[in-house]
Every structure is written in structure tokens, then in C-alpha cells.
Amino acid sequence: MNRAECFIKYNLPAEREAKSAVEKLLTFVKWKKHCKVLDVGCATGNVTHDVLRPKLPVTTSKVIGIDRDRTVVEYANAKYGGGKLRFQHVDIVHDRNFVDSHLNYFDHVVSFSCLHFVREQETALKHIHKMLRPGGDFSFSCVTSSNFFKVIAHMALTDKWRPHIADYENFISPYQFSQNPLGELEDLLVKAGFRVTNLTIEPRGAKLSLSYWPGHFISHIPMEIPADLHQEFGLSILKTIRELNLCGFDEDHVEYFDCYFDSVFSHVIKPD
């Protein structure tokens, strides 16, 4: 199973959050006729295609999904690309050519379960602002803190896994240890030039069988774990979850990891 296929198989929590975010944004977004839409952090494209696209008006002229992982973008194009929908290998922070070639271009920008992996929040938000047309909007969901990141941080302390995930701090949520994540995020949004119409946070969780999580961690952390170490890495994940007392047993005596996180939803507008 390649990385893209593994990502889809173990993407249940993120897909659930994306569906929730799409339902929320529908109460704020007024789709423009013949709109152009950008999905930042599209990954394998299934959420863009299966969750977002059916909610767009039939007059939508173009939908572009971007992601910094070339492997998942190639999968997305092969599986879902064509017609009005296409996917590109783009890093929202560093690919200035894409940004500069799409200035004031998109009517709507969305992003689901992506921005918490971006350390350079200010740059990413400014780039999104530049690509929106005046009057356009940006709707997104992301995680501010999660015990998912806590597990990775704990494993990075071990001699065995430090060489593979030593730079984990570059990929955990910038708000993981913040005392005021909403305040910090609102300041960045305003600084980027947006007018904030909605910014909320709520506790969420994903209580799934413990056996599910090794595949989820391996496919979702940006660091590449060598294939010959996947099994050992997975066992270490289970061990760490137990050591941190983040597991329990349900009524059927199935052991689970109670992955909890604080989820942000926001809708902002680029003023005319």
C-alpha cells in the first residue's frame, strides 16, 4: 500500500471534521456565480471531490486543490482530476510563483485539517489573502492542540525514533501550547488583511480502536518513516499511548485511543 492509499484508509477523523466544516461554511458563504475555488491542503483529493465539490454551484468554473506532498497530489489527479477539477503540487508558504500567478484570482478559498501543520502561519494567511479577489472569502478548520501531537513529542525523546522525527516541532500545531489560540489566530488574520466574520473553537474527539492508530500516525505525520520500520514504529505508538494513559476500553472490551483535540472553524472576508 503506497502512502496515498494508506492516507485515505486512515483518514476517518479528518474526513469527519471536513464534513462538519463544510456544513458550517454553508451558513456563511454566498457562492459567486462561475466562481473559482481553491482548496489548500487537499491531500488525496477525496474530500475536495466527495465532500466540497457537491456543495458548489453547478456554474463553478474551476476548482484547484493544492498540497505540498507530491505523492498525494499525483494520486488526486489520477483519481479525481479532470474537467473543472485539478490538483497541483504547491507549498502555500514557499511557492511564490503559484501565488503571484493567481493574484486576486479566487472567489473562495477553503482549507480543512491542514493549517495546523504550517508553522509559518502569517505567510500562509498573507498568500491566501493575495490570491482572493476583493470580496472573496476564506473558510477553514484546523486543530489548535491535540494529544496526537503529544504522542509524537513523547516519541521524539527516545533514542530510537529521534533521528526520524527530530524535527517534529516544525509540524505540530503552532498553537499547541498557546494560552490564547483564538486571540493569536485572530491577530494574524487581521494582520493579513482579513475581516473576521466567524472564529470559534470547540473540543472534539475521535475514539477509535487502538489498532487503527499506527496506520493513521504513519500516514499523517509529514516525516517519512522507512517502510521497513513501519511495524516497529506502530508498536512504539501503541506503547506510547498506553504510557501516557490516553487509552481505555469500551463496553465490548476493545482498547481504544481517545484522540482529543480543540478544533477551530473560521470564516473571513477580504474586504472590497
Number of C-alpha atoms within 10 A of each C-alpha: 7 11 16 21 14 15 20 20 14 19 16 14 15 17 17 13 20 22 15 15 24 20 14 17 19 13 9 15 16 11 19 15 13 13 19 21 25 24 24 25 25 28 29 29 30 17 19 28 19 12 18 18 16 10 12 16 13 11 12 16 14 15 24 20 28 25 22 20 18 17 15 25 26 18 20 24 17 14 13 17 20 10 9 11 18 20 27 20 20 21 19 23 19 14 13 13 9 16 21 13 10 16 15 17 19 24 22 25 24 24 22 27 21 18 24 22 19 18 17 15 19 16 16 19 21 20 22 26 27 20 23 25 20 16 13 25 27 26 24 24 27 24 25 23 23 21 18 19 20 16 19 21 18 16 22 19 13 12 9 12 16 15 11 14 22 16 14 17 15 14 17 25 22 21 18 18 11 13 9 10 18 16 12 12 19 18 14 17 21 15 13 20 16 23 16 17 11 14 17 11 16 10 12 14 15 16 15 18 16 19 15 15 20 19 19 19 20 23 22 17 17 17 14 12 15 10 11 8 9 14 13 11 21 19 13 16 22 19 14 17 25 15 12 12 11 17 19 15 13 12 6 6 8 12 16 21 24 20 19 16 20 17 21 23 21 23 23 25 23 22 14 7
